[in-house]
Structures are given as structure tokens and as C-alpha cells.
Amino acid sequence: MKKEENFSEWYNDLVEQAGLTDKRYPIKGMNVWPAYGWKIMQYIDTFIRQELDATNHDEVCFPLLIPKTEFQKEKDHIKGFDAEVYWVTHAGLNELDIPLLLRPTSETAMYPMFAIWIRSHGDLPLKIYQLVNTFRYETKQTRAFIRVREIHFFESHTCHVDEADAQRQVEEDFVILENLMQKLCLPYMLLKRTEWDKFPGAYYTVGIDTAMMRGRSLQLGSIHHYRENFSRPFDIKYEDVDGSTKYVHQTTYGMSERLLGSVVGVHGDDKGLVLPPAIAPFQVVIVPIPAKGNVDVVSAKARELRDELKAAGIRVVLDESDERPGAKFFKWELKGVPLRLELGARDIDKGVVAYARRDDGEKGSFARSDVIADVRTMLDTIAVDMRAKAQRFLDDSIISVDSLDFKEVPEKWLRFGWCGEQECGRKIEERTELKILGSPYNKEEFHGKCLGCGKDTDTVVYAARAM
């Protein structure tokens, strides 16, 4: 199946054929992580941990179950999740006095503890994170990594002395995000969600969105500024330097296994995965090209090459299986290995190693004496080129419109003016059957008219069909 002809079928087939997921577990939307997919996710998790640790966040691990009594403390939060939670009502044969739920996210699990941990201004800022599984009863059609019921999830939670310090945390989150997106070679937009689409209980929410095929958008994660909206119901207070008692200001930042789904959907092609070098389980595959009379020599030289690359810290696999070279090429292209090295008798005689890039198919050769440096440079180049290509795709996915006068809504993201009134926003969404993703967090220069009511406005928003 070709990606452009039927993205959904292409995606579903690819994630299984490439060994990223196994959907045969007997609970819909709760999939098994095979070794190859889990290894990729672990590399992503490692980069998340590196960024959070470098910015003085501490990793924690909270229990899976949340008492209903704590969940009910924040009414707006409940409105957002009450139809999505899994309830635990019995322990063995005994009915529980207080029902428990599997965490859909962890505000209501963590914040009772924050009220115990935080006493004075000296305890702030509190910056913690965890990588855990969350559970939401997804009623729409499930899709591996993108729409599932058991979600591999990263979340950071912070507490601050005031709104300004919390805002500085939001800005730091954007830096963390950019560093991670460089590793994944993914472009994105920071879009401030509408009031009706922000995270339940948040003061404001910034969505992290990227473009998929045919004008679809995929939310990679979100960053929330809460002000005191959670600290008041959970009584999270501190004693300030002047002896007064104040409520903390809070932020959260969350992303999930959708990051892997976006890598598949953005970079993949009709041959299979195209993995960014930073998260590829194998950055290089070596395929020997033996012939009669030189099998042992080629095999020995291929192993030498493998050992040198491995010693240099490059993740490499040598395919010595009995399959023909063409079948090996197909296998490793499907799995998205960034760089293929080929070594035959002629290459050995010439003192070179042939290569083929997975991202753009470019072929050439490296001098055998320079292969380590050349491979490193090529992997860096592949990463830069992959992100540039994905950025061009995102840019090309957006068109500006100034009216609703079209017979069919284009299969693009739409960029247009909006007055900011919910009535107009809802009208636009209903007419186009698109979701307003929000306005750019970093304000864009715009002068035009609201697509709903025609009033002059300097606010621009983006809308798209969500995955």
C-alpha cells in the first residue's frame, strides 16, 4: 500500500511489519511493544530524561491508582476525563469503600502530595517528572501510538512562587522541546488552544502540532500554565519570605508515544520506516556482497568494519544471513536503518566502502581509511536533511484563506483571521468540519477579517483535521 493513496492502511501495516507494535493482545487499544519498537521508544525516553535532568527536574514514580475522592477535588478536570477513565471498584471479592481509577494523567494523584511536601518558599521551585503508562477509554477507532487506551506517557509537573516564575518554566519547556525535536527530526507549531479546547483546569494550553498526510494534524504533546487553578482546590501553599501564606503557581508538560507515531507518519515512505539516526536501534547496517571464492575474505573484512564502527560508538548490525543481498536491502529499508554499507571484493580491492542513504536513496562510497569519520558526518547530514524535508512538508501543508466560499474544504491546514469569539470559532469549525488548533504562541503579524463574522482582526489561527 502506498502512503499517499491510503495513509491509514499504509500506517497500520507498516508499524506491524517493521516490528514496532503487535496489536494481537486481547484488549483493544492496549498493544504489545516488541523489541524493535520498544528500543526506539527507549531512545526517545532517554533524550527526554537527559533534557529534564539537565534543567534540574527530578524523576519520580507515583502509584497507578487514584482515589475517586482526590479526582473529584478539581471539577473542571473531571469534566475533561470523566467519560474516559477506567474504574476499579473491587479488591478481590470485596467492594471498595472508595472507588479507584487508573490515572488518565497525574494532577489529582500528585497534588495531594505536593500539599505535604511544600511548606516554604525554600521548597520552590518544585520540578518533577515521570515516564509511566496512563489509561484513557478511547472510544474512537484506535491507531497504534496515536490513539490507544494504554499510553506510554511523559509528564512534568512544576510549582512556583508566582505566575512570572511559572511562565519562565513554560519558556524553558519550549527549549527542552526543540532539543528533543532535533533528535526526532520533526517540525512543529506551538499553538495556543482556544478556551473550549484547552486542558481542563488550565489557565492556558499550548499544543505542539505537526502535519501529517492530506492536511491532517497530529498533536505531539502540550504545555499548560495553571496559575492557581489546581493549587487552591488541593491546598498547595507556601510561606513567603515576609511570613505570608500564598498558593503556588503550577505548570505541566506532557508528551506520549505519539512521538513515535509521528516519526512513522512524517518520515516513512512506501519502502517502510525512515528513522532519524538518534533513535534508530541500528544506525548502520553492513551487507556483505560475497562471490564464489571470496566469501571468507569478504566476511572477515565485514566483521572488521563492524567492530570498528561499534568501537567508535556507532550502533551497527552486520547481516550475515543466508538471504540474497536484495532481500537484505528490502528488510533493512523496511526497518528504517539510516545508512547501509555494502562491502564486496571490488570494494576491498579499491579500498572503499559503498553506501546507500535510507532517507533519500543517495549512493556513493567512502574511503575505507576514513569510514568512521565519514559515517558520523553522513549520519549528521541525514538528520539535518530529514528535518528540512519534514519542515518543507509542514510549510506546504498550510494555505491562507479569507472566506468560507469553497465547495470542498481543501486537504490542507487553513490559516485565517478570527475575532476570538467562541460563537464565530464554533461556526467556522462547523462549516469546515475542521478543528481550530489555536493561534501561534509567538504572535504572527496579521491584519485581516474574521472568517466567521467579517470583523477586522489582528489574530490569526490555524485549523486542520485532527488524526
ChimeraX attribute file (.defattr): number of C-alpha atoms within 10 A of each C-alpha:
attribute: neighborCount
match mode: 1-to-1
recipient: residues
	/A:1	14
	/A:2	13
	/A:3	18
	/A:4	12
	/A:5	10
	/A:6	11
	/A:7	16
	/A:8	16
	/A:9	12
	/A:10	19
	/A:11	23
	/A:12	14
	/A:13	13
	/A:14	25
	/A:15	24
	/A:16	15
	/A:17	16
	/A:18	18
	/A:19	16
	/A:20	24
	/A:21	21
	/A:22	16
	/A:23	17
	/A:24	11
	/A:25	10
	/A:26	8
	/A:27	10
	/A:28	14
	/A:29	23
	/A:30	19
	/A:31	20
	/A:32	15
	/A:33	15
	/A:34	13
	/A:35	13
	/A:36	17
	/A:37	21
	/A:38	16
	/A:39	17
	/A:40	19
	/A:41	21
	/A:42	14
	/A:43	16
	/A:44	20
	/A:45	19
	/A:46	13
	/A:47	18
	/A:48	19
	/A:49	19
	/A:50	13
	/A:51	17
	/A:52	19
	/A:53	14
	/A:54	11
	/A:55	14
	/A:56	12
	/A:57	20
	/A:58	15
	/A:59	14
	/A:60	11
	/A:61	11
	/A:62	15
	/A:63	11
	/A:64	17
	/A:65	17
	/A:66	24
	/A:67	17
	/A:68	15
	/A:69	11
	/A:70	17
	/A:71	20
	/A:72	15
	/A:73	15
	/A:74	19
	/A:75	12
	/A:76	15
	/A:77	18
	/A:78	17
	/A:79	13
	/A:80	14
	/A:81	15
	/A:82	14
	/A:83	12
	/A:84	16
	/A:85	20
	/A:86	17
	/A:87	15
	/A:88	17
	/A:89	15
	/A:90	13
	/A:91	9
	/A:92	7
	/A:93	7
	/A:94	8
	/A:95	11
	/A:96	12
	/A:97	8
	/A:98	13
	/A:99	16
	/A:100	21
	/A:101	18
	/A:102	19
	/A:103	24
	/A:104	23
	/A:105	21
	/A:106	22
	/A:107	19
	/A:108	23
	/A:109	18
	/A:110	17
	/A:111	19
	/A:112	16
	/A:113	13
	/A:114	18
	/A:115	16
	/A:116	11
	/A:117	14
	/A:118	19
	/A:119	16
	/A:120	16
	/A:121	18
	/A:122	13
	/A:123	14
	/A:124	15
	/A:125	21
	/A:126	19
	/A:127	20
	/A:128	19
	/A:129	22
	/A:130	19
	/A:131	20
	/A:132	19
	/A:133	18
	/A:134	19
	/A:135	21
	/A:136	21
	/A:137	16
	/A:138	16
	/A:139	12
	/A:140	8
	/A:141	9
	/A:142	14
	/A:143	18
	/A:144	24
	/A:145	24
	/A:146	19
	/A:147	19
	/A:148	23
	/A:149	26
	/A:150	19
	/A:151	23
	/A:152	18
	/A:153	19
	/A:154	21
	/A:155	20
	/A:156	22
	/A:157	20
	/A:158	22
	/A:159	29
	/A:160	24
	/A:161	23
	/A:162	16
	/A:163	18
	/A:164	12
	/A:165	15
	/A:166	24
	/A:167	19
	/A:168	11
	/A:169	23
	/A:170	21
	/A:171	13
	/A:172	12
	/A:173	20
	/A:174	15
	/A:175	13
	/A:176	18
	/A:177	18
	/A:178	15
	/A:179	15
	/A:180	18
	/A:181	15
	/A:182	15
	/A:183	18
	/A:184	25
	/A:185	26
	/A:186	25
	/A:187	23
	/A:188	19
	/A:189	20
	/A:190	21
	/A:191	22
	/A:192	24
	/A:193	22
	/A:194	20
	/A:195	16
	/A:196	10
	/A:197	16
	/A:198	19
	/A:199	22
	/A:200	21
	/A:201	21
	/A:202	21
	/A:203	16
	/A:204	20
	/A:205	27
	/A:206	25
	/A:207	28
	/A:208	23
	/A:209	19
	/A:210	22
	/A:211	31
	/A:212	22
	/A:213	20
	/A:214	15
	/A:215	21
	/A:216	18
	/A:217	22
	/A:218	22
	/A:219	21
	/A:220	21
	/A:221	21
	/A:222	22
	/A:223	25
	/A:224	25
	/A:225	24
	/A:226	24
	/A:227	24
	/A:228	24
	/A:229	19
	/A:230	24
	/A:231	22
	/A:232	16
	/A:233	15
	/A:234	21
	/A:235	17
	/A:236	24
	/A:237	24
	/A:238	23
	/A:239	17
	/A:240	15
	/A:241	10
	/A:242	6
	/A:243	10
	/A:244	8
	/A:245	14
	/A:246	19
	/A:247	22
	/A:248	29
	/A:249	26
	/A:250	31
	/A:251	27
	/A:252	25
	/A:253	22
	/A:254	20
	/A:255	21
	/A:256	24
	/A:257	22
	/A:258	21
	/A:259	21
	/A:260	22
	/A:261	20
	/A:262	21
	/A:263	18
	/A:264	21
	/A:265	23
	/A:266	25
	/A:267	22
	/A:268	21
	/A:269	20
	/A:270	13
	/A:271	18
	/A:272	26
	/A:273	27
	/A:274	25
	/A:275	30
	/A:276	27
	/A:277	27
	/A:278	21
	/A:279	21
	/A:280	24
	/A:281	24
	/A:282	23
	/A:283	22
	/A:284	26
	/A:285	23
	/A:286	25
	/A:287	26
	/A:288	25
	/A:289	19
	/A:290	17
	/A:291	11
	/A:292	6
	/A:293	9
	/A:294	13
	/A:295	14
	/A:296	12
	/A:297	13
	/A:298	21
	/A:299	19
	/A:300	13
	/A:301	16
	/A:302	25
	/A:303	16
	/A:304	12
	/A:305	21
	/A:306	20
	/A:307	15
	/A:308	15
	/A:309	20
	/A:310	15
	/A:311	11
	/A:312	12
	/A:313	10
	/A:314	19
	/A:315	17
	/A:316	22
	/A:317	20
	/A:318	18
	/A:319	16
	/A:320	15
	/A:321	10
	/A:322	8
	/A:323	10
	/A:324	12
	/A:325	17
	/A:326	9
	/A:327	11
	/A:328	19
	/A:329	18
	/A:330	13
	/A:331	16
	/A:332	24
	/A:333	25
	/A:334	22
	/A:335	26
	/A:336	27
	/A:337	25
	/A:338	28
	/A:339	27
	/A:340	21
	/A:341	22
	/A:342	19
	/A:343	21
	/A:344	22
	/A:345	18
	/A:346	12
	/A:347	18
	/A:348	15
	/A:349	8
	/A:350	10
	/A:351	13
	/A:352	20
	/A:353	23
	/A:354	18
	/A:355	23
	/A:356	17
	/A:357	20
	/A:358	24
	/A:359	23
	/A:360	12
	/A:361	9
	/A:362	10
	/A:363	13
	/A:364	11
	/A:365	16
	/A:366	18
	/A:367	14
	/A:368	16
	/A:369	11
	/A:370	11
	/A:371	17
	/A:372	20
	/A:373	12
	/A:374	15
	/A:375	19
	/A:376	17
	/A:377	11
	/A:378	17
	/A:379	20
	/A:380	14
	/A:381	12
	/A:382	22
	/A:383	21
	/A:384	15
	/A:385	15
	/A:386	22
	/A:387	21
	/A:388	15
	/A:389	17
	/A:390	20
	/A:391	19
	/A:392	11
	/A:393	17
	/A:394	23
	/A:395	13
	/A:396	13
	/A:397	21
	/A:398	19
	/A:399	15
	/A:400	14
	/A:401	14
	/A:402	15
	/A:403	13
	/A:404	13
	/A:405	8
	/A:406	9
	/A:407	6
	/A:408	8
	/A:409	14
	/A:410	14
	/A:411	15
	/A:412	22
	/A:413	28
	/A:414	24
	/A:415	18
	/A:416	23
	/A:417	26
	/A:418	27
	/A:419	22
	/A:420	17
	/A:421	13
	/A:422	13
	/A:423	11
	/A:424	17
	/A:425	22
	/A:426	17
	/A:427	14
	/A:428	21
	/A:429	15
	/A:430	11
	/A:431	12
	/A:432	19
	/A:433	14
	/A:434	19
	/A:435	20
	/A:436	24
	/A:437	27
	/A:438	22
	/A:439	26
	/A:440	18
	/A:441	14
	/A:442	10
	/A:443	12
	/A:444	12
	/A:445	8
	/A:446	13
	/A:447	13
	/A:448	17
	/A:449	20
	/A:450	25
	/A:451	22
	/A:452	23
	/A:453	15
	/A:454	15
	/A:455	12
	/A:456	14
	/A:457	16
	/A:458	15
	/A:459	20
	/A:460	24
	/A:461	25
	/A:462	22
	/A:463	24
	/A:464	26
	/A:465	21
	/A:466	16
	/A:467	15
